[in-house]
Amino acid sequence: MKCKRTSDGRKLDHHALQVMRQQAVKAVREGQSVANVAAAFGLSVTTIFRWLAKFADGGQNALLAKPIPGRPPKVSAEEMRWIALAVKDNTPQQFKFEFGLWTLSLLRELINRQFGKSLSLESVRRVMKLLGFSAQKPLYQAWQQDPVRVQQWEAETYPAIKAEAKAAGANIYFADEAGIRSDYHTGTTWAPVGETPVVAVTGSRFSFNMLSAVSPRGDFRFMIHEGTVDATVFKEFLKRLMVGATKPVFVVVDGHSIHKAKLVKQYVASLDGALKLFYLPPYSPHLNPDEQVWAHVKRQVSKQFVQDKEGMKKLALRALRRIQKLPAMVKSFFRQQECRYAAQA
């Protein structure tokens, strides 16, 4: 966008003002900051927010030289400005919310709490996009891994496991554990376009743990546990996994100490080959299709406005049971770029 910084809207005719309004709103929608757009047109920030508020309520018609008369916008210019600053400069916890991501439902609650206005989720989405925000995945975790060992796993180790399973008539599962907290940072949060959000780690609030296993055939098993997941809990999950098994079961897990505990090894040995454990390379969670389960469940839960553990647990159970009824979804976890090596032929 190229405009003279000396532009003065007060000296322009109606048509020129209409074009200016449309260009300014378009610039913000494409990711430019309100402050920069205002400076480029030689106008106040308040004026730009007023135009955005009109557009949010009436679309392009509201920017015409002779706007169509009617009710005032649902969100005023000052309210638009407050929302933009609140989301850009604050985390949900600073407004006493439990979850750490700005979701549409949280934003709707924030607007209702601050201004006493009840907007639909679609209206909130439109307001945020108008303000130059988009839903993005925040940076909060880095993976450390040995590329050589990862390549060896994909090219040699897992194919050997797969061949052994075929010879033994065994079913392969990928298993994992995950905790879900009220301030968990999985999913997307609303942030200015072009600025990847970074979410600060906070102290634990309410939480519980989940264990699950997925197979390339679309099978899915899970267990919810309150408290620490130790070797005893993992052993119990393996026992449940073996219930009804008519063929050997091969389970691929990461190298966490609970998976290699003496208690677990003794249980595996007691089954005389009916159960075998295999271990992924260190720091390689992306190789485990079961990671997609937790990403899906946490995404579903974080989209909701949850205030207590029971409410969060109900949402998690609903998401887990839905996955269990959808083998096609489970198979899709194996079609993710990093997990295609393990997909069923």
C-alpha positions in Angstrom: 0.0 0.0 0.0 1.4 3.4 -1.0 -0.2 6.5 0.4 1.1 9.9 1.3 1.5 10.4 5.0 0.1 14.0 4.5 -3.3 12.8 3.4 -6.1 14.7 5.1 -9.5 13.0 5.0 -11.3 16.2 5.9 -10.4 17.8 2.6 -11.5 15.0 0.4 -14.9 14.6 -1.4 -17.3 11.8 -0.6 -16.1 9.4 -3.3 -12.4 9.9 -2.3 -13.4 9.2 1.3 -15.2 6.1 0.2 -12.1 4.8 -1.6 -9.9 5.7 1.4 -12.2 3.8 3.8 -12.2 0.7 1.6 -8.4 0.8 1.1 -7.8 1.3 4.8 -10.0 -1.6 5.8 -8.5 -3.8 3.2 -5.0 -3.0 4.4 -5.8 -4.0 8.0 -7.5 -7.2 6.9 -4.3 -8.1 5.0 -2.2 -7.8 8.1 -1.1 -4.2 8.4 -1.4 -2.7 11.8 -4.1 -0.1 12.5 -1.4 2.4 13.6 0.6 2.0 10.4 -2.6 2.4 8.2 -3.7 5.5 10.2 -0.2 7.0 9.8 -0.2 6.3 6.0 -3.5 8.0 5.5 -2.8 10.8 7.9 -5.8 9.9 10.0 -6.3 9.0 13.7 -6.3 5.5 14.9 -9.8 6.0 16.2 -11.1 6.8 12.7 -9.6 3.5 11.4 -11.2 1.5 14.2 -14.5 3.3 13.5 -14.4 2.2 9.9 -13.5 -1.4 10.9 -16.5 -1.4 13.3 -18.8 -0.3 10.5 -17.4 -2.9 8.1 -17.8 -5.6 10.8 -21.5 -4.9 11.0 -22.4 -3.9 7.5 -19.7 -5.1 5.1 -18.7 -3.1 2.1 -22.1 -1.2 2.0 -21.2 0.4 5.3 -18.1 2.0 3.7 -20.0 3.7 0.8 -20.1 7.4 0.4 -23.7 7.5 1.7 -23.9 4.6 4.2 -27.3 2.8 4.5 -29.0 4.1 7.7 -29.9 1.5 10.4 -29.0 0.3 13.8 -25.5 1.2 15.2 -22.7 -1.4 14.9 -22.6 -4.3 17.4 -19.1 -3.4 18.4 -18.0 0.3 18.5 -14.7 1.7 17.4 -13.4 2.1 20.9 -14.5 -1.5 21.7 -12.7 -2.7 18.6 -9.6 -0.9 19.7 -9.8 -2.4 23.3 -10.2 -5.9 21.9 -7.2 -5.5 19.6 -4.9 -4.3 22.4 -6.3 -6.9 24.9 -5.6 -9.9 22.7 -2.2 -8.5 21.4 -0.8 -7.6 24.7 -2.3 -10.1 27.2 -2.8 -13.8 27.7 -6.2 -15.3 28.7 -4.8 -16.0 32.2 -4.4 -12.2 32.7 -8.2 -11.9 32.3 -8.7 -14.8 34.8 -9.5 -17.5 32.2 -8.1 -21.0 32.8 -7.0 -21.9 29.2 -3.9 -20.4 27.8 -5.1 -19.8 24.2 -7.3 -17.2 22.7 -10.2 -19.2 21.2 -13.4 -17.8 19.7 -15.4 -19.0 22.6 -13.0 -17.2 25.1 -13.0 -14.1 23.0 -16.8 -14.1 22.9 -16.9 -14.5 26.7 -14.3 -11.7 27.1 -16.4 -9.3 25.0 -19.5 -10.2 26.9 -17.7 -9.7 30.2 -16.2 -6.4 29.3 -19.0 -4.8 27.3 -22.1 -6.8 28.1 -22.6 -7.7 24.5 -23.4 -11.2 23.3 -21.9 -11.9 19.8 -22.1 -15.1 17.8 -18.9 -17.0 17.2 -19.0 -16.0 13.5 -19.3 -12.3 14.5 -16.3 -12.7 16.8 -14.4 -14.4 14.0 -15.2 -11.5 11.6 -14.2 -8.9 14.2 -10.8 -10.6 14.8 -10.0 -11.0 11.1 -11.0 -7.3 10.5 -8.5 -6.3 13.2 -5.8 -8.2 11.4 -5.7 -11.3 13.6 -5.6 -14.9 12.5 -5.8 -18.3 14.3 -2.2 -19.5 14.6 -0.3 -22.3 16.3 2.0 -20.8 19.0 5.6 -21.6 19.6 5.9 -23.4 22.9 8.0 -26.6 22.4 11.1 -27.6 20.4 12.0 -31.2 19.4 15.5 -32.5 19.9 16.3 -35.6 17.9 19.0 -37.5 16.1 18.3 -37.4 12.3 20.4 -40.5 11.7 18.4 -42.6 14.2 15.1 -41.3 12.9 16.1 -42.2 9.4 17.2 -45.7 10.5 13.9 -46.2 12.4 11.9 -45.4 9.2 14.1 -47.3 6.8 15.2 -50.3 8.8 13.9 -50.7 12.3 10.1 -50.3 11.8 10.1 -52.3 8.5 11.7 -55.2 10.5 9.1 -54.9 13.2 6.3 -54.9 10.6 7.8 -58.0 9.0 8.0 -59.7 12.4 4.4 -58.8 13.1 3.3 -60.2 9.8 5.1 -63.5 10.4 3.6 -63.8 13.9 0.1 -62.6 12.8 0.4 -59.8 15.4 -1.4 -56.5 15.6 0.7 -53.4 15.9 -0.3 -50.5 18.1 1.4 -47.1 18.8 0.8 -46.0 22.4 1.4 -42.8 24.3 0.4 -40.9 27.4 -0.6 -37.3 27.7 -1.8 -34.9 30.3 -4.5 -32.3 29.7 -4.5 -29.2 31.7 -6.9 -26.3 32.0 -4.1 -24.0 30.7 -2.7 -26.4 28.0 -1.2 -24.6 25.0 -2.1 -27.0 22.1 -4.1 -25.6 19.2 -4.3 -22.1 17.8 -4.7 -18.7 19.4 -5.6 -15.4 17.8 -2.7 -13.1 17.2 -1.8 -10.3 14.7 -1.2 -11.7 11.2 2.5 -12.3 10.6 3.4 -12.4 14.3 3.8 -16.0 15.5 2.5 -16.0 19.1 4.6 -17.3 22.0 2.6 -18.6 25.0 4.3 -18.5 28.4 4.2 -21.6 30.5 2.1 -21.2 33.6 1.6 -23.2 36.8 -0.7 -26.2 36.9 -4.4 -25.7 37.6 -6.8 -28.7 37.2 -5.7 -31.6 35.1 -5.8 -35.4 34.4 -3.9 -37.9 32.3 -4.9 -40.0 29.3 -3.4 -43.1 27.8 -4.3 -44.5 24.3 -3.2 -46.7 21.5 -3.9 -46.6 17.8 -3.3 -49.2 15.1 -2.9 -48.8 11.3 -6.1 -50.8 10.9 -8.1 -48.1 12.7 -8.4 -49.6 16.1 -8.4 -47.3 19.1 -8.1 -48.0 22.8 -7.9 -45.4 25.6 -7.9 -45.0 29.4 -8.3 -41.9 31.6 -6.3 -41.7 34.9 -6.3 -39.0 37.6 -2.9 -38.7 39.2 0.6 -39.6 38.0 1.1 -42.1 35.2 3.7 -44.5 36.5 4.7 -48.1 35.7 1.8 -49.5 37.5 -0.7 -47.4 35.5 1.0 -48.3 32.3 0.9 -52.0 33.1 -2.8 -51.7 33.8 -3.3 -50.1 30.4 -1.4 -52.9 28.7 -3.5 -55.4 30.5 -6.7 -53.7 29.2 -5.1 -53.7 25.7 -4.7 -57.5 25.9 -8.3 -58.1 26.9 -10.0 -60.0 24.0 -6.7 -60.2 22.1 -6.7 -63.4 20.0 -3.4 -62.5 18.2 0.0 -61.3 19.6 0.1 -57.5 20.3 3.1 -55.4 19.4 3.2 -52.0 21.1 5.4 -49.1 19.9 6.1 -46.5 22.6 8.8 -43.9 23.4 11.7 -44.5 25.7 10.1 -43.1 28.9 11.3 -44.9 32.0 7.9 -46.2 32.9 7.8 -48.2 29.6 11.1 -49.9 30.5 10.4 -50.4 34.2 11.0 -53.8 35.8 7.3 -54.2 36.6 6.4 -53.7 33.0 9.1 -56.0 31.7 8.0 -58.8 34.1 4.4 -58.5 32.9 5.5 -58.6 29.2 7.7 -61.7 29.9 4.8 -63.4 31.7 2.7 -63.5 28.4 5.3 -65.7 26.6 5.5 -63.6 23.4 1.8 -62.6 23.3 2.9 -59.0 24.0 6.1 -57.2 22.8 7.2 -53.6 23.3 9.3 -51.6 20.8 10.9 -48.2 21.4 10.9 -45.1 19.2 14.2 -43.1 18.8 14.7 -40.5 21.5 13.0 -37.1 21.2 10.9 -38.2 18.2 7.2 -37.8 19.2 6.4 -36.9 15.6 7.0 -40.5 14.6 4.1 -41.7 16.8 0.6 -41.5 15.2 -0.9 -41.5 18.6 0.3 -38.0 19.1 -2.4 -37.0 16.6 -5.0 -38.3 19.1 -3.9 -35.9 21.8 -3.6 -33.0 19.4 -7.2 -33.7 18.3 -8.6 -34.1 21.8 -6.9 -31.1 23.2 -8.0 -29.0 20.2 -11.6 -30.1 20.8 -11.4 -29.3 24.5 -9.5 -26.0 24.2 -12.2 -24.7 21.8 -14.8 -24.8 24.6 -15.2 -22.5 27.6 -14.4 -24.8 30.5 -14.4 -23.8 34.2 -13.8 -27.0 36.1 -12.2 -30.5 35.9 -15.5 -32.4 35.4 -16.5 -30.3 32.5 -13.1 -30.7 30.9 -13.2 -34.5 31.5 -16.6 -34.8 29.9 -15.4 -33.0 26.8 -12.3 -35.1 26.6 -14.3 -38.4 27.0 -16.7 -37.2 24.3 -13.8 -36.6 21.9 -12.1 -39.9 22.7 -15.3 -41.9 22.3 -16.0 -40.2 19.0 -12.5 -41.2 17.7 -13.2 -44.8 18.8 -16.3 -44.8 16.6 -14.4 -43.5 13.6 -11.8 -46.0 12.3 -11.3 -43.8 9.3 -10.1 -41.0 11.5 -7.7 -43.2 13.3 -6.3 -44.4 9.9 -5.9 -40.7 8.9 -3.5 -40.2 11.8 -1.1 -42.6 10.0 -1.4 -40.5 6.8 0.2 -37.5 8.4 3.5 -36.6 6.7 5.7 -37.8 9.6 3.7 -41.0 10.2 3.2 -42.3 6.6 6.0 -44.8 7.2 3.7 -46.7 9.6 0.5 -46.6 7.5 -1.1 -49.9 6.5 -0.3 -50.9 2.9 
